[in-house]
Amino acid sequence: MIDSVASSIGFIVLLFFFGVGAMSVLIFRKDDKLANMWSSFFAIAGSIWGLFFAILTWASPNTIFFTVDSFAFPLLSIFFCIDKLSIFFIFVISLIALFCSIYGIGYVKHFYEKYSIGALGFFYNLFIIGMLLVVTAANGLFFLIAWEIMSVASYFLVVYDRNDRNNVNAGFLYLVMTHIGTVFIIFSFLLIYKFTGSFDFETIKSSVVVIPSSIKNIIFVMLIIGFGTKAGIVPFHIWLPSAHPAAPSHVSGLMSGVMIKTGVYMMIRFFLYILQPVPVWWGLVLLVIGSISSIIGVLYALTEHDIKRLLAYHSIENIGIILLGFGSALTFLSLNMPSLALLGFVAALFHTLNHATFKSLLFLSAGSVINETHTRNMEEYGGLIKYMPETAAFFLIGSMAISALPPFNGFFSEWLTFQSLFQGIAALDFSAKWIFIVSAGALAFTGGLALACFVKVFGVTFLARPRSQKVVHAKESLLSLRLGMGALAILSLLFGIFSGSITSVLEKVGHDIGVFRYTSSFLSISSNQHIVSGGNFASVSAPAIAVFLIAVFIIVLFATKYVVHKNQKIRMGATWDCGTDLTPRMEITATGFARSIITIFKGVLKPSIQHEIEYNDAESRYLPKSRTVTLNINDIYRIYLYEPLNKIFTILSERAKGIQIGNINVYILYIFMALFVALILMI
Amino acid sequence: MTTIFFWIIQLILVPALSPLGIGVIRKLKAKFQNRQGANIFQPYKDLWKLFHKDEVISTDASWIFRYAPFIVFAVTIVVGFSIPLLVSFISNTVTSDILVVVYMLSIGTFFLALAGMDTGSAFGGFGSSREMTIFALAEGGLIFSLLTLGLIIGTTNLFEISGTISSSYSQSFLPILLSFSGFFIVLLSETAHFPFDNPATHLELTMIHEAMILEYSGKRLALMEWASANKLLIFISLGANLFFPWGIAHSTDIKAILVSIIVFAVKLFIFYGAIAVIESSIAKFRFFRLPDLLMISFILNGIAIGLIL
């Protein structure tokens, strides 16, 4: 039984669940309720099977290879390779898909009779299949098909709420950007094929030495652009803050929690596995990209007042943190320090897992809020903790986890990332050392800014008084939504408490990759989750921190309540209002909260202020009738990268217009000439 | 047995001593202003008084506001326990890591800032905004200043740093000095002192920390005030015992411990005195000049790390 699950059959059954879910839901698309139940059932069952499969396959020592070939295409073989790295990603995908699907049961109810639930179920299941195929495909062409399934399915999910014009535009931007990325991936695959003569990852790996180093560098740059566009690294991230908010929230959770990680997966697969050995500067470039992405991501997050866009920017930040871990791993590996490389690799994987849990948690709770208030604008929230106490508690846990506060999971992966950067500072020579110093500084500042940002989000959304009537009608969400969020919140804590065990499991993932096969660990982990890095360089113990904090908290609470002045009277009163009426306008806004940080970073964020005053009497210009202040943030990458590119393309297109005369004879001449050139080239 | 004794000392020393430090600063400031000033034990009496008062809680406040003081205070106790105070030989490998201490302090800041926003008053909101702005920019300097010492010694365990840093003092004098300057700037910013914040003001244009706790009264205000005093003592102890580790007891020898108590008291007095002098002699900076100061702290530490041999 176990053997048959942990084999190719188990994986095909996994795909089958989602496949059947996707296809059969179309039959029931006329009945919204049934379609929702049906597709959710298959998604949930498939996810549970996926977890089951991942755990059982983990125990078996062998990598699963299998081919499904009955096609007449010589280059395309449907070739799967499921090693420990793939299992890890199957696990993450299934885990997040499980809770997003449970959440989805209740969440999609508000789409009833507005849009086709059948279509949603179809693309949702297809999207998960796409991701599962991406992390298991072992053939370049097959991978590209899987990549496209994933991208196109997620595109249709982004534009699902199609009555909103913005969503359609966001979807278009996403489609364009993701295909620009795919073009770069295709180019690099073709280059690889030119030298190795194969699209099979294993064959490429065994004959990677034949690729000249200059070509390898070109491949590296193209893959960074290709996979980086999907992962959302700066400056290829522009689709991310518009696409993620547009999708339904449980899909945003999946996209932000898991889909962008497939970009990270492919980078690991190529840079650490297939293209090894690699030059030192690849890792350093990844470190620089990671630092820039994390800082830019968190700064733009601070400027946002659309709650889902803000979370999307935090995804960019966290991808940056993952790349800091992975970049240091690659650098150490090239410098022949495999133990440290393993440390960085584990940090990257751990942060991938953690970010998947807390970011989907945050997206789901944001969706729960949006579902009740019908707006994404944080300035219209306020006081929601009284209307939606459980959602607020889940969001608080997510905020603490993403801000790396112990004992939640985010802290431990950032701790590991810090350790690998610290070791780089201690061990490396001049130029590499400074890149590590800057990266560690970027990570430190990112931590501080992320904390500031989540004080802003939580405070403005859930605390104080309602800022608009929309809040007053909010109620706590349905049970299925709370189940999905609650489970992820508990996981955020558990992944923190059991950080030691998870770290040692992730080291096994590393050992399964060729380059780390005989690497001794830099960490020593005892059974009570005590992690020690590098002899006695640093150590941390999650349960000790948790128990200690909670114990002291409880003692302080009881001592204050029951020992000192027991019969103290507590009176409820209004907030001090300085003698005026207490209005929502007295509370700080999201824009106001972040304004000082924006002013400090005005070199990067380029804020602009526009005043518009309309006077009662335009002649005298006293007594303004209305006054508007428009605050705006300019995107530097749009100004300095995309607009110039746009201009160049416009000019080129203008030039190209010259050959379009409109005369059909001329076009026939073009065809003839093309044919002629092709013939000559053939000979 | 002696170890347990020292752990208990670790647990209670910070909350027991911290109000005294505030009293010393106030007394010294009063002297600078040609005033008599209150007794140095006055902060204890203030806390006692607050603990016995009734309380008013805003109707807008949620459980965040109600429980934040306990969380903020508990964090300072745990952190106070995790840093070297009188002795360096007891070993704590679970909470004495640099990053653990820094991020545990962040928990306190997080809930303090949320509590400031919870009542929906205009003061609390901008207090939180300013606090988080300064906090975010100070984070890099704080981690890097402690990291400099960690890299010199080869461990980021605070007890081990305080136990062994004195031997590296001669060869790494410059990095330690630079990182201490960076640390001192962060100390002033994190503990709400000049030139960052004026702990004695309730003027809406300038207050930061006081703005956040403006709505508190009674026991909860007492805990908040006490926690902020604890935080000051925590930072001063870090500065005194990590950067100037002389006198700290390396063994259970009774003479060494007596010396360590006296030296610790002298060092604390110097630090509190320095803060009192700064508060009396310079003006509070304009808010948007503070980032420059914090960046200087970060850069000093960056250079310090670069200079380590």
Interface residues (C-beta under 8 A of the other chain):
Chain A: G382 G383 I385 K386 A392 M400 S403 A404 L405 P406 F411 W415 F418 F422 I425 A426 K433 W434 I437 A440 G441 A444 F445 G447 G448 L449 L451 A452 F454 V455 K456 F458 G459 V460 F462 L463 A464 R465 H530 V532 N536 F537 A538 S539 V540 S541 A544 I545 F548 L549 V552 F553 I555 V556 L557 T560 V564 H565 Q568 K569 I570 R571 M572 G573 A574 T575 W576 D577 C578 L582 P584 M586 E587 I588 G592 F593 A594 R595 S596 I597 T599 I600
Chain B: F51 H52 K53 D54 E55 V56 I57 S58 T59 D60 S62 W63 I64 Y67 F70 I71 F73 A74 V75 I77 V78 F81 T93 V94 T95 D97 I98 L99 V100 Y103 M104 S106 I107 T109 F110 A113 L114 M117 D118 T119 G120 S121 A122 F123 G124 G125 F126 S128 S129 R130 M132 T133 F135 A136 L137 A138 E139 G140 I143 F144 L147 G150 L151 G154 T155 T156 N157 E160 L214 E215 G218 K219 L223 F287 F288 P291 F298 G302 I305 G306
